Amino acid sequence: MTATMALGLATAAVGFLLPTFGFPLLSAAAARLLRARRTRIPSSPALAAQPLKLHIVVPAYEEGARLLQTLQSIDKAAAEASVFEIRLTVALDGPRDATPAIAESFRPSSPAIRYEILWPHRDRANRGKWRTLMEAIQATAHADWVALVDAGTLWSPGLLEAMHTEMLIPASDGRAISGLAPGYRDHSDHTRPPSPLWRLESTLKRIENSAGGPVAVHGATAFYRREALAAALRTLEEWDPEFTTRDYLNDDVVLALCVRAHGEIRYLGPRVCVSDCGAKSTPAQDRTRRHRMMAGNLQWISVLLPRLARSQPLAALVALRRVARLAWVYCLALGLFGLGGYLGLGAAALLLAPFSPLAGAARASLLSAVHVARSWTRAAPASVSWR
C-alpha cells in the first residue's frame, strides 16, 4: 500500500512539475550552453533620434463599446509617446451590430495618430479573425513595428514609452529583438494583486526569456518588428501547404511561434502590462472560446510543431510546455486517485463545464489531449468560429 501511494504521488508530481516547470528550466539551461559556445554579434547603435513608425491593428467583429474603450486607451498612450509615428487601423470583420458606427465615431485627440477603418473583405462579410489579421498585416509594410491588439484591451498611458525603451534593447545574441509581449492583468485596477495562476504563468514566461522567449503571447497585445513578422509569415507559408486556405484559431500562438523561428521575443510582465475593460463573458461564450483554443492547439501542434523542432529545437523545447500542460490535470488525477479518479475527473469536467470555469478548463484539457492523440492519424480541423 505504501509503495502504491508513493508511486501515485510520484506520478502526480511528475504530471504537475514536468509540464509546469520542467520544460522552461530545460530550455533555459540549453540556451545557456548554446550561448556560451557561440560568438556574440555586436549590437548596432540604437536609432533613438528619429521616431519609430508603429502600426497598430485592432481586429473587430461585434465588439460594441469595448472597441471604443480600447481606442481611447491607445489614444491616451499615444499622447505621451512622441517617439512614435502611429497609424491606427480598425479592421472590421463583417460586424452586423453598431461596431462600424462606433469605429467611425472615434476621433483621436493625439496628433501622432493617423486613424483609419479597414474592411479587409470586399463583400464586407464575416470571414474570421485570422483572415482579417492577414489582410490587415499586408497594409503595414511601411512600419518599423506592428502591434496587434484585441478589442476590449486597455493600455496604460505610459505603455508606449516603456515599449520604445524595450525596442531599443537588443536580444541576447546582439541582434534587434523580434517581438515584445507585455504582461496581462484580467482587470484594470493595477492596485489589486494578480491571481496566483497569472503570477505562475508570468514566472514561467520570464524563465523562457532565457531561452529566447515564449512561443505564445497573450492575444490582448503583442508587438512585432515588421521585418520579423513578414519573415514569420513566409515561414508559415513554407511550413503549411494549406496556408492560403487554413484558418488558424490561435493567432497569439501561431504568429509568435513563427516569429521565434527567426529571432527572440521578450516577455515584459509583470513590470509592463495591459489589462481588459472588465467585460464578463457568458457561459456560452466561455465554452466557444475554450473550444476554439482546443481546436487551435491541435492545429499548431500537428502542423507547425514538427517543422519548428527541425529548424529551431530550442524553441520547440519551449513549446513543449504548452503541449504537456494540455493533460497535466489528468496526470495528477491518475497518479493520486488511479484510473477511477482519472475517469471521474473527466466525467465531472464534461458534465459541469457549463457551470464552472474551472471545470470548463479541465474539459478543454481533456478534449485537447484526446484530439492531440487523434491528430497523429487525422488532419487538423479546418475552421472554428472566433466568436
Residue, then its C-alpha position, 0 to 999 in steps of 0.5 A: m500500500t505504501a509503495t502504491m501511494a508513493l508511486g501515485l504521488a510520484t506520478a502526480a508530481v511528475g504530471f504537475l512539475l514536468p509540464t509546469f516547470g520542467f520544460p522552461l528550466l530545460s530550455a533555459a539551461a540549453a540556451r545557456l550552453l548554446r550561448a556560451r559556445r557561440t560568438r556574440i554579434p555586436s549590437s548596432p547603435a540604437l536609432a533613438a533620434q528619429p521616431l519609430k513608425l508603429h502600426i497598430v491593428v485592432p481586429a473587430y467583429e461585434e465588439g460594441a463599446r469595448l472597441l471604443q474603450t480600447l481606442q481611447s486607451i491607445d489614444k491616451a498612450a499615444a499622447e505621451a509617446s512622441v517617439f512614435e509615428i502611429r497609424l491606427t487601423v480598425a479592421l472590421d470583420g463583417p460586424r452586423d451590430a453598431t461596431p462600424a458606427i462606433a469605429e467611425s465615431f472615434r476621433p483621436s485627440s493625439p496628433a501622432i495618430r493617423y486613424e483609419i477603418l479597414w474592411p479587409h473583405r470586399d463583400r464586407a462579410n464575416r470571414g474570421k479573425w485570422r483572415t482579417l489579421m492577414e489582410a490587415i498585416q499586408a497594409t503595414a509594410h511601411a512600419d518599423w513595428v506592428a502591434l496587434v491588439d484585441a478589442g476590449t484591451l486597455w493600455s496604460p498611458g505610459l505603455l508606449e514609452a516603456m515599449h520604445t525603451e524595450m525596442l531599443i534593447p537588443a536580444s541576447d545574441g546582439r541582434a534587434i529583438s523580434g517581438l515584445a509581449p507585455g504582461y496581462r492583468d484580467h482587470s484594470d485596477h493595477t492596485r489589486p494583486p494578480s491571481p496566483l495562476w497569472r503570477l505562475e504563468s508570468t514566472l514561467k514566461r520570464i524563465e523562457n526569456s532565457a531561452g529566447g522567449p515564449v512561443a505564445v503571447h497573450g492575444a490582448t497585445a503583442f508587438y512585432r518588428r515588421e521585418a520579423l513578422a513578414a519573415a514569420l509569415r513566409t515561414l508559415e507559408e513554407w511550413d503549411p501547404e494549406f496556408t492560403t486556405r487554413d484558418y488558424l484559431n490561435d493567432d497569439v500562438v501561431l504568429a509568435l511561434c513563427v516569429r521565434a523561428h527567426g529571432e527572440i521575443r521578450y516577455l515584459g510582465p509583470r513590470v509592463c502590462v495591459s489589462d481588459c475593460g472588465a467585460k464578463s463573458t457568458p457561459a456560452q461564450d466561455r465554452t466557444r472560446r475554450h473550444r476554439m483554443m482546443a481546436g487551435n492547439l491541435q492545429w499548431i501542434s500537428v502542423l507547425l510543431p514538427r517543422l519548428a523542432r527541425s529548424q529551431p529545437l530550442a524553441a520547440l523545447v519551449a513549446l513543449r510546455r504548452v503541449a504537456r500542460l494540455a493533460w497535466v490535470y489528468c496526470l495528477a488525477l491518475g497518479l493520486f486517485g488511479l484510473g477511477g479518479y482519472l475517469g471521474l475527473g473527466a466525467a465531472a469536467l464534461l458534465l459541469a463545464p457549463f457551470s464552472p470555469l474551472a471545470g470548463a478548463a479541465r474539459a478543454s484539457l481533456l478534449s485537447a489531449v484526446h484530439v492531440a492523440r487523434s491528430w497523429t492519424r487525422a488532419a487538423p480541423a479546418s475552421v472554428s468560429w472566433r466568436 
